[in-house]
């Protein structure tokens, strides 16, 4: 595998309890906390507890149990925040920036859950 995980990245430090976070939810394999610079009324980051750099690393190397747990964690948060379009919520967006073109800042896999306002187009038109 081409990925070298940096154990000093900020989310690894949050997982070890070296840096505080505003915890939203925790499962056996995932931790969710509020983004320190929220870009929407709801802006939650969901991270696996395992050492995965990005989405493809996680998809290819995480165990089935980790993947199921992580996905269910996202579902739980969308439900608890009242965002589910199928249950009267106004919807949300999931973002997983990866690598240079994805402009990933923190090299520990994370999914942004954004909601609470109309989020505009997915990408700017060139
Ligand atoms: P990325 O660009 O890697 O997808 O997003 C990283 C996110 O992590 C950014 O939205 C940034 O605001 C957030 N972030 C960076 N450092 C911290 C931190 O120490 N605590 C929290 N809660 N969020 C952080």
Boltz pocket constraint, residues with backbone or C-beta under 6 A from the ligand:
constraints:
  - pocket:
      binder: B
      contacts: [[A, 10], [A, 19], [A, 20], [A, 21], [A, 22], [A, 33], [A, 34], [A, 35], [A, 36], [A, 37], [A, 38], [A, 45], [A, 96], [A, 97], [A, 102], [A, 103], [A, 104], [A, 105], [A, 106], [A, 107], [A, 110]]
      max_distance: 6.0
